Amino acid sequence: MKVLFVGSHLDKGGGQALQTLQLFRELRRSVDGEYLVLRAGGPHSELLQEPGVRVVGTLRMPGGISDLRSAIRATRGDWDVVQLFDVYFGLPAAYLAAAYPRTVLYGMDPITEIGWRYGHTASTVTRVGLELLMKDTGLVVNSPALAEEYQRFSPTYIPNGLDFGRFERRPSREEARSTLGLPNDVPLILWIGKVVYSKRVDWLLEALRKIPRARLVAVGGYNEEHFGDRYLRELKAQYSDVDARTTFTGEVPYDRITTYLAAADVFAFPSRFEGMPNAVLEAMASGLPVVASDIPAHRAFVHDGETGFLTRTPEEFADRIASLLADPSLHERIGGRAREYVRSEFTFARVGLRHLELYRKMVE
């Protein structure tokens, strides 16, 4: 079977970029596949060197759509299935190229995401546009919440997968902290993501105020395309009293993530909305207890009191973190259950098989 994969900006980074690349690697074990992408000029250019990945243009609107459309047409239909990993560039490009049969993966609710970035009018335009672009397009979603939201498109739910080999080779807590230059004698709260308003990083800083000895390490970029670093500057001004116990690392190489996970005591993730966040799954796979916001996406795999904790307010969020730091037995129990759960349910082998089953149905 030949599958044409179409994305956009691997080198820009982010959980979804890493997820789709790892899925592409897994599926290439079973299919003849090529991955068309756009160059974003981001910090992860090494991902563009992956075997099977081909850069066909640059990330710009609307030129990037045109670049992808031309590349799809140039393949002369030499595929059995077109798998789209990007809604904003890949989906319209495939629509304009009349590439069939095709399916698109939603890693996040595009209407909510566009509305958060650009406002209600842009959200409405996106909603109308999707009704057109999704005509004769299969939909794969990575969370039950997205499946419910987009049931009008008869979606197929396939969760994200994990490369568990990454977590078998991680260093000890002491080695990781030594490598990162972090002290051994303080509780460490870890967060991984992009420092933007939807991630509610302020909840993390509020928690620091209530847990005097703890230190926060926030891993991820803080220059967003639409907002720049405005949110980071606001946080630093409002929470200057905990600045000495906070580290904003900026973008880090993907192979460094496991070192941060090994160094941490608790993983905290208070987002307003998500698809199926890789960062949380990877923390759970590392045996870190997770405290997350109580949103539909998180409820699918963070089972409150079993594989982690779900919280509705900043106060509850801080209290759960504090209880995990104060109770080693609770810490060990929650982290152990989380690790066992994700390692049994979210393997790339299982995820890859479900995609292959979908492709076979599309071909038939």
Secondary structure, DSSP 4 states (H G I P E B T S, - for coil): -EEEEE-S-GGG--HHHHHHHHHHHHHTTTSEEEEEEEE---S-GGGGGSTTEEEEEES-TTHHHHHHHHHHHHTTT--SEEEE--TTTHHHHHHHTT--SEEEEESS-HHHHHHHHH-HHHHHHHHHHHHHHTTTEEEEESSHHHHHHTGGG--EE----B-THHHHSPPPHHHHHHHHT--SSS-EEEEES--SGGG-HHHHHHHHHHSTT-EEEEEB---BTTTBTHHHHHHHHHTGGGGGGEEEEES--GGGHHHHHHH-SEEEE--S--SS-HHHHHHHHTT--EEEE--HHHHTT--BTTTBEEESSHHHHHHHHHHHHH-HHHHHHHHHHHHHHHHHH-BHHHHHHHHHHHHHHHH-
